[in-house]
């Protein structure tokens, strides 16, 4: 029974990770919908084939602001749906310190907390039971949880996992 409770906590942590990752990708994708980032040239291309070039960069804060030429946006037939700015559409790219990454770290910390709780429950139960089979089962599940904990903790301490940081979706937009 205790094993099932610990496994259910781990499953809830897994679901929290999945939901947080989905929400993060969805929110970042919505802010750049239709725009394509070209990392080799460090420009964004809008759906009307105009380019947004970097106009401001602050390496201390990890922010790069891209803007389309005002003349291109002001004469565009899609301007009303894209931006209300007379200066041109802006996209702001942030490094790992932005709000969305703070939320991701929060969800990761919550998942880690659930996994630590599940591990502690298994550890206490390991000392409480006496059968060899039960101890082997608890030890193997505990070892698996420890491996998962280590992986998630490393990703938390480094900010965000490699697969998530490769995405150009680490952006926010000003409409």
Secondary structure, DSSP 8 states (H G I E B T S, - for coil): -HHHHHHHHHHHHHHHHHHHHHHHHHHHHHHTTT-EEETTTTEEE-TTS-EEEEEEEETTTTEEEEEE-HHHHHT-TTHHHH---SS--EEEEE-TTSHHHHHHHHHHHHHHHHHHHHHHHHHHHHHH---HHHHHHHHHHHHHHHHHHHHHHHHHHTSS-HHHHTSTT-EEEE-
